[in-house]
């Protein structure tokens, strides 16, 4: 009996161009696609060798044994990402003493710790939390938000009342002006490199199967149907169509530039330096 190859990815809007082909395009029905809200779940399936390939946070490459990177395709940003951010109650990051972490992506958690330890030169208290800005900032000075929850926060700052307008739950408005810090802008400020958040990876035992999947062609097909992708997310994302399209086509990069690859190598080096992974594995592609 022939078994369809199994691949996994998160259901964040920024992964949509990479999986559109498998859901609706030329690759529909050829592969079993497992979707989950949290990128960390795809990493778990990859570590358990239950799938042939997965789109996972890049830190997984350093944490999971016997896996290879699939080249050329990624979820990253050259200058500004918008959907991975730190939020404070108006303070500069140098004033932060506690950080609430959305742990759905270990790459962004590790990047946050690197920014504080390596670039800002101090260690705040880190605590895990559900991805809700209002609740996170009740007990912490700063919150890490990832994916669509971060994307829906304005770059120019916001008030809790702004969030309440997009919720069915009515809460008292807050007069506190919150600030948003884009993690790629921070990374680029200190390193002058772009950043890679996620890549397709495969277990070394699955390379024969994973190597037959043309992830780059699937990416190109998805990007060509970005208007359809935007329509699919219109009810979930509060951005205008124009702004959402700018996010998917200008902020997010689905190909790895030289600057982004150098940024990835430095990220791994610093993750090892700060004990966020045991050893620094060199990049190995299928």
C-alpha positions in Angstrom: 0.0 0.0 0.0 1.3 3.4 -1.0 1.4 5.9 1.9 1.4 9.6 1.0 4.4 11.5 2.4 3.5 13.5 5.5 4.5 17.1 6.0 3.6 19.6 8.7 3.4 23.4 9.1 1.8 26.0 11.3 -1.4 27.8 10.3 0.0 31.3 10.8 -0.9 33.6 7.9 2.8 34.1 7.1 3.2 30.4 6.3 0.3 30.4 3.9 2.3 31.0 0.7 4.5 28.0 1.5 1.6 25.6 2.0 -1.0 26.9 -0.5 0.2 24.5 -3.2 -0.3 21.6 -0.9 -3.8 22.7 0.1 -5.2 24.1 -3.2 -2.6 23.9 -6.0 -0.6 21.5 -8.0 0.5 19.5 -4.9 -3.0 19.0 -3.6 -3.7 15.4 -2.7 -0.1 14.3 -3.3 0.9 14.8 0.4 -0.7 14.6 3.8 -0.4 18.1 5.3 -0.8 18.4 9.0 -1.6 22.0 10.2 -1.4 23.3 13.7 -1.6 26.7 15.3 1.9 26.5 17.0 5.1 26.1 15.0 6.5 24.2 18.0 4.1 21.4 17.3 5.6 20.7 13.9 9.0 20.6 15.6 7.7 17.9 18.0 6.4 15.8 15.1 9.8 16.1 13.3 11.7 15.2 16.5 9.5 12.1 16.8 10.2 11.1 13.2 6.4 11.0 12.5 6.6 13.1 9.4 8.7 13.3 6.3 9.3 17.1 6.4 8.2 20.0 8.5 8.2 23.8 8.4 9.7 24.6 11.8 11.4 27.3 13.9 15.0 27.3 12.9 16.3 26.7 16.5 14.9 23.2 16.0 17.9 22.5 13.8 20.2 22.8 16.8 17.9 20.9 19.2 16.8 17.9 17.1 19.4 15.2 16.1 19.8 13.9 12.6 17.9 16.5 10.6 18.8 18.5 7.5 17.7 21.8 6.2 15.8 22.1 2.9 17.5 24.9 1.0 16.3 28.2 -0.6 12.9 28.4 1.2 12.1 30.1 4.5 9.9 32.4 6.5 12.2 35.3 7.3 12.6 39.1 6.9 15.3 41.3 5.5 14.6 44.4 7.5 11.3 44.3 9.4 8.9 41.4 10.2 5.9 43.0 12.0 4.6 39.7 13.3 7.3 39.0 15.9 7.6 41.8 18.5 8.2 42.8 22.0 5.6 45.1 23.6 6.1 47.2 26.7 3.9 49.6 28.8 5.7 52.5 27.2 9.2 51.8 28.6 12.4 51.4 26.7 13.7 47.8 26.6 16.6 48.9 28.9 14.0 49.5 31.6 12.4 46.0 31.4 12.8 43.6 34.3 10.2 40.9 33.5 9.3 39.4 30.1 6.2 37.3 29.4 7.0 34.9 26.6 4.7 33.4 24.0 6.4 30.0 23.7 4.7 28.9 20.5 8.0 29.5 18.6 11.3 28.6 20.3 13.2 30.5 17.7 11.6 33.8 18.7 12.0 33.0 22.4 15.7 32.3 21.9 16.1 35.5 19.8 14.5 37.5 22.6 16.9 36.1 25.2 19.9 36.8 22.8 18.8 40.4 22.4 18.6 41.0 26.1 21.8 39.0 27.1 24.1 39.8 24.1 23.0 43.2 22.9 21.3 45.0 25.9 23.7 43.4 28.4 21.3 42.2 31.1 19.0 39.3 32.0 15.3 40.1 32.9 13.1 37.5 34.5 11.4 35.4 31.8 8.1 33.7 32.3 5.9 31.7 29.9 2.4 33.0 29.1 -0.5 32.6 26.7 -0.3 35.0 23.7 -2.6 37.8 25.0 -1.0 41.2 25.2 -3.4 42.6 27.8 -3.0 39.6 30.2 0.7 39.3 29.7 1.3 42.9 30.6 -0.7 42.7 33.8 2.2 40.8 35.4 5.2 41.7 33.2 7.0 44.8 31.9 7.3 43.3 28.4 5.6 40.7 26.3 6.9 38.6 23.4 4.1 38.1 20.8 4.4 35.9 17.7 2.5 35.5 14.5 -1.0 36.9 13.9 -1.5 38.2 17.5 1.6 40.4 17.0 0.7 41.4 13.4 -2.6 42.8 14.6 -0.9 45.3 16.9 -0.1 48.6 15.2 3.5 49.5 14.7 2.8 53.0 16.1 1.8 51.7 19.5 -1.6 51.0 20.9 -3.9 51.2 23.9 -5.8 48.3 25.4 -9.0 50.0 24.2 -7.7 49.5 20.7 -7.5 45.8 21.3 -11.0 45.8 22.9 -12.5 47.2 19.7 -11.6 43.9 18.0 -13.0 41.8 20.8 -16.5 40.7 21.8 -15.5 41.0 25.4 -15.9 44.6 26.7 -13.2 45.7 29.1 -12.4 49.1 30.6 -10.2 51.2 28.3 -6.7 51.9 29.4 -4.9 55.2 29.1 -1.5 53.6 28.9 0.2 53.9 25.6 2.0 50.6 24.7 5.1 50.4 22.5 5.9 47.7 20.0 9.5 46.7 19.1 10.0 44.7 16.0 12.4 41.8 16.6 14.0 41.9 13.1 14.5 45.6 13.3 16.3 45.1 16.7 18.3 42.2 15.3 19.3 44.3 12.2 20.2 47.3 14.4 22.8 45.2 16.3 24.0 42.9 13.5 23.1 44.5 10.1 21.8 41.1 9.0 18.4 39.8 8.0 16.8 37.0 10.0 15.3 33.5 9.3 12.5 32.4 11.6 11.5 29.0 10.0 12.6 26.6 7.4 11.5 23.3 6.0 13.6 20.4 7.5 13.7 16.7 7.2 14.9 13.8 9.3 18.0 12.2 7.7 16.1 8.9 7.5 13.4 10.7 5.3 15.7 12.5 2.9 14.8 10.2 0.0 11.2 11.2 0.3 11.6 14.8 1.3 14.1 15.4 -1.5 11.5 14.6 -4.1 9.2 17.4 -2.9 9.9 20.7 -4.8 9.3 23.2 -1.9 10.7 26.1 -4.0 8.2 25.5 -6.7 5.4 25.2 -4.1 6.5 28.5 -2.7 6.4 30.2 -6.1 2.9 28.9 -6.8 1.7 30.1 -3.4 3.2 33.6 -3.9 1.5 33.8 -7.3 -1.8 33.2 -5.5 -1.3 35.7 -2.7 -4.6 37.5 -3.5 -6.5 34.3 -2.8 -4.5 33.7 0.4 -5.5 37.2 1.6 -9.2 36.4 0.9 -8.9 33.3 3.0 -7.6 35.2 6.0 -9.9 38.3 5.7 -12.2 37.3 8.5 -9.2 36.5 10.8 -6.9 39.4 10.2 -7.9 43.0 11.0 -5.4 44.5 8.5 -6.7 46.1 5.3 -6.2 43.9 2.1 -3.5 46.4 1.0 -1.6 46.3 4.3 -1.9 42.5 4.6 -0.5 42.1 1.0 2.4 44.4 1.9 3.1 42.2 4.9 3.2 39.0 2.8 5.0 40.4 -0.2 7.4 43.0 1.3 7.9 42.3 5.1 8.1 38.5 4.9 10.8 37.0 2.7 10.3 33.4 1.5 13.8 33.1 0.0 17.1 33.3 1.9 19.3 36.1 0.9 23.1 36.2 1.7 22.4 38.6 4.6 19.7 36.3 6.0 22.0 33.2 5.8 24.8 35.1 7.6 22.2 36.2 10.2 21.1 32.6 10.6 24.7 31.5 11.2 25.3 34.3 13.8 22.0 33.4 15.5 23.1 29.8 16.0 26.5 30.9 17.2 24.9 33.3 19.8 22.3 30.7 20.8 25.2 28.3 21.6 27.1 31.0 23.4 24.2 31.8 25.7 23.4 28.1 26.4 20.2 28.1 24.3 21.4 25.0 22.5 24.1 22.5 23.6 26.4 22.6 20.5 26.5 24.7 17.4 25.8 22.4 14.3 27.1 23.7 11.0 24.4 24.1 8.3 23.7 20.9 6.4 21.2 20.9 3.5 19.6 17.9 1.8 
